[in-house]
Amino acid sequence: MSTDLTRAASPERPIPRRPQLSEDVAGSIRQRIVTGVLQPGSFVRIDEAASELGVSATPVREALVALRGEGLVEQVPHRGYRVNELSPQDVDDIFWLQGTIAGALAGRAADNITAEHLGRLTALNDGLRAAVARSDTESVEYYEFEFHRLVNKIAGGTKLAWFLLGAVRYTPRVYATDRQWGDDAVRSHEELIEAFERRDAEAADDVMRRQFRQWDIV
């Protein structure tokens, strides 16, 4: 039995891998940009950001360089990094990309699904349902991530899953605090599991695309 798959179905959340500090900082700043906390034209200054986030200047500098590569900020000499505009078209494109890749992976997973896989997906969705009911944002994020990670592992599309993970970084995490979104996600997962039980690749693709479209809340 796969260690990863066994851990995914556990009712207790394991300690997640600790990413590089610069990844944490980049994720924090990225979320502030995509949620509008940092408005286009505003500046992110290294020393100020380091103080606010409780880290040294080095990971902030590394994070801003990475975000510049993503086109989210631009460096202005002697002033810091200026936030670029994220247009409505950019947002539409991001969610279209997420849904397209996730749908393709779900369709592939429908061809590879086993009874054991279905049991683990059901356990993860049960965990998500309970987390939504108790408004446990951290656990909502965990179970949502683990559910989709398991689908991607079943699909076997390593490269596609890697591209999807890159795109999902732009999803505003405020979704995890939205009870309606949580209830909809649980129902969507139930529909997906039902499609998997029928080995209906087309239906699985459609369910996954629709779930990602409902994330388009920016």
C-alpha positions as CSV (number, residue, x, y, z in Angstrom):
1,M,0.0,0.0,0.0
2,S,1.3,3.4,-0.9
3,T,2.5,5.5,2.1
4,D,1.4,8.7,0.4
5,L,-2.1,7.4,-0.3
6,T,-2.5,6.0,3.2
7,R,-1.5,9.2,4.8
8,A,-3.9,11.1,2.5
9,A,-6.9,9.2,3.9
10,S,-5.9,9.6,7.6
11,P,-8.5,11.5,9.6
12,E,-5.7,13.4,11.4
13,R,-3.8,16.0,9.3
14,P,-0.1,15.1,9.2
15,I,2.5,17.8,9.6
16,P,2.9,19.3,6.1
17,R,6.3,19.7,4.4
18,R,7.9,23.0,5.4
19,P,8.6,25.0,2.2
20,Q,11.5,27.3,1.8
21,L,11.0,30.6,3.7
22,S,11.2,32.6,0.5
23,E,8.3,30.4,-0.9
24,D,6.3,31.3,2.2
25,V,7.0,35.0,1.8
26,A,6.2,34.9,-1.9
27,G,2.9,33.1,-1.2
28,S,2.0,35.7,1.4
29,I,2.7,38.6,-0.9
30,R,1.0,36.9,-3.9
31,Q,-2.1,36.3,-1.9
32,R,-2.2,40.0,-0.9
33,I,-2.0,40.9,-4.5
34,V,-4.6,38.6,-5.9
35,T,-7.0,39.5,-3.1
36,G,-6.5,43.2,-3.6
37,V,-4.9,44.0,-0.3
38,L,-2.0,45.3,-2.2
39,Q,-3.4,47.5,-4.9
40,P,-1.8,48.0,-8.4
41,G,0.7,50.8,-8.2
42,S,1.5,50.4,-4.5
43,F,5.0,49.6,-3.4
44,V,6.4,46.6,-1.5
45,R,9.6,47.6,0.2
46,I,11.9,45.0,1.4
47,D,12.7,46.3,4.8
48,E,9.0,47.1,5.6
49,A,7.8,43.7,4.3
50,A,10.5,41.9,6.3
51,S,9.5,43.6,9.5
52,E,5.8,43.0,8.9
53,L,6.3,39.3,8.1
54,G,8.9,38.8,10.9
55,V,11.7,37.6,8.6
56,S,15.0,38.9,7.4
57,A,15.4,40.9,4.2
58,T,16.9,38.0,2.3
59,P,13.8,35.8,1.8
60,V,11.7,38.9,1.0
61,R,14.2,39.9,-1.6
62,E,14.2,36.4,-3.1
63,A,10.4,36.3,-3.0
64,L,10.1,39.6,-4.8
65,V,12.5,38.5,-7.5
66,A,10.3,35.4,-8.0
67,L,7.1,37.5,-8.1
68,R,8.8,39.8,-10.6
69,G,9.4,36.8,-12.8
70,E,5.6,36.0,-12.6
71,G,4.8,39.6,-13.7
72,L,3.0,40.5,-10.4
73,V,5.5,43.2,-9.5
74,E,8.1,45.3,-11.2
75,Q,11.3,46.7,-9.7
76,V,11.6,50.5,-9.5
77,P,15.1,51.8,-8.8
78,H,15.5,53.4,-5.3
79,R,11.8,52.8,-4.5
80,G,11.2,49.1,-4.3
81,Y,8.9,46.8,-6.1
82,R,5.6,48.1,-7.5
83,V,2.5,45.9,-7.8
84,N,1.3,45.4,-11.3
85,E,-2.3,45.3,-12.3
86,L,-4.1,41.9,-12.4
87,S,-6.8,42.5,-14.9
88,P,-10.2,40.7,-15.1
89,Q,-8.9,38.9,-18.2
90,D,-5.8,37.7,-16.3
91,V,-8.2,36.3,-13.6
92,D,-10.4,34.6,-16.2
93,D,-7.3,33.1,-17.9
94,I,-6.0,31.7,-14.6
95,F,-9.2,30.0,-13.7
96,W,-9.7,28.7,-17.3
97,L,-6.2,27.2,-17.2
98,Q,-6.8,25.6,-13.8
99,G,-10.1,24.1,-14.9
100,T,-8.8,22.8,-18.2
101,I,-5.8,21.1,-16.6
102,A,-7.8,19.8,-13.6
103,G,-10.6,18.5,-15.8
104,A,-8.1,16.6,-18.0
105,L,-6.5,15.0,-15.0
106,A,-9.9,14.0,-13.6
107,G,-10.8,12.4,-16.9
108,R,-7.6,10.4,-16.8
109,A,-8.3,9.4,-13.2
110,A,-11.7,8.0,-14.1
111,D,-9.9,5.4,-16.2
112,N,-7.5,4.4,-13.4
113,I,-9.8,4.5,-10.4
114,T,-10.0,1.6,-8.0
115,A,-12.3,0.8,-5.1
116,E,-9.4,1.6,-2.8
117,H,-9.0,5.0,-4.4
118,L,-12.7,5.7,-4.1
119,G,-12.6,4.9,-0.4
120,R,-9.7,7.3,0.2
121,L,-11.4,10.1,-1.8
122,T,-14.6,9.6,0.2
123,A,-12.6,9.8,3.5
124,L,-11.0,13.0,2.4
125,N,-14.3,14.5,1.4
126,D,-15.8,13.5,4.8
127,G,-12.8,15.3,6.4
128,L,-13.6,18.4,4.3
129,R,-17.3,18.3,5.2
130,A,-16.5,18.2,8.9
131,A,-13.9,21.0,8.6
132,V,-16.4,23.2,6.7
133,A,-19.0,22.5,9.4
134,R,-16.7,23.7,12.2
135,S,-15.3,26.6,10.2
136,D,-11.8,25.2,10.5
137,T,-10.1,27.2,7.7
138,E,-6.7,25.5,7.9
139,S,-8.3,22.0,7.7
140,V,-10.6,23.1,4.8
141,E,-7.4,24.1,2.9
142,Y,-5.7,20.9,3.8
143,Y,-8.5,18.5,2.8
144,E,-9.3,20.4,-0.4
145,F,-5.6,20.2,-1.4
146,E,-5.2,16.6,-0.4
147,F,-8.4,15.6,-2.3
148,H,-7.2,17.1,-5.5
149,R,-3.6,15.9,-5.0
150,L,-4.9,12.3,-4.7
151,V,-7.0,12.7,-7.9
152,N,-3.8,13.9,-9.7
153,K,-1.8,11.0,-8.4
154,I,-4.5,8.6,-9.6
155,A,-4.4,10.3,-13.0
156,G,-0.6,9.9,-13.2
157,G,-0.1,13.2,-15.0
158,T,2.9,14.4,-13.2
159,K,3.8,17.2,-15.5
160,L,0.2,18.4,-15.8
161,A,-0.2,18.3,-12.1
162,W,2.9,20.4,-11.7
163,F,1.5,23.1,-14.0
164,L,-1.8,23.0,-12.2
165,L,0.0,23.5,-8.9
166,G,1.7,26.6,-10.3
167,A,-1.7,28.0,-11.5
168,V,-3.5,27.3,-8.2
169,R,-1.0,29.5,-6.4
170,Y,-3.1,32.4,-7.8
171,T,-6.3,31.2,-6.2
172,P,-7.4,33.6,-3.4
173,R,-7.4,31.7,-0.1
174,V,-10.4,33.6,1.0
175,Y,-12.5,30.8,-0.5
176,A,-11.6,28.6,2.5
177,T,-13.5,31.0,4.8
178,D,-16.7,31.0,2.7
179,R,-19.2,28.4,4.1
180,Q,-21.2,28.4,0.9
181,W,-18.1,27.7,-1.1
182,G,-17.2,24.9,1.3
183,D,-20.6,23.3,1.0
184,D,-20.5,23.5,-2.8
185,A,-17.0,22.0,-2.8
186,V,-18.2,19.0,-0.8
187,R,-21.1,18.5,-3.2
188,S,-18.8,18.8,-6.2
189,H,-16.5,16.2,-4.8
190,E,-19.5,13.9,-4.3
191,E,-20.4,14.3,-7.9
192,L,-16.8,13.6,-8.9
193,I,-16.7,10.5,-6.9
194,E,-20.0,9.3,-8.5
195,A,-18.5,10.0,-11.9
196,F,-15.4,8.0,-10.9
197,E,-17.7,5.1,-9.8
198,R,-19.2,5.0,-13.3
199,R,-15.8,5.4,-14.9
200,D,-17.3,8.4,-16.7
201,A,-14.3,10.4,-17.9
202,E,-16.4,13.1,-19.6
203,A,-18.5,13.7,-16.5
204,A,-15.4,13.8,-14.3
205,D,-13.8,16.4,-16.5
206,D,-17.0,18.5,-16.5
207,V,-17.4,18.3,-12.7
208,M,-13.8,19.4,-12.1
209,R,-14.0,22.3,-14.6
210,R,-17.2,23.6,-12.9
211,Q,-15.5,23.5,-9.5
212,F,-12.7,25.6,-10.6
213,R,-15.0,28.1,-12.3
214,Q,-16.8,28.7,-9.0
215,W,-13.4,29.8,-7.6
216,D,-13.6,32.8,-10.0
217,I,-14.5,35.3,-7.2
218,V,-11.9,38.0,-7.5
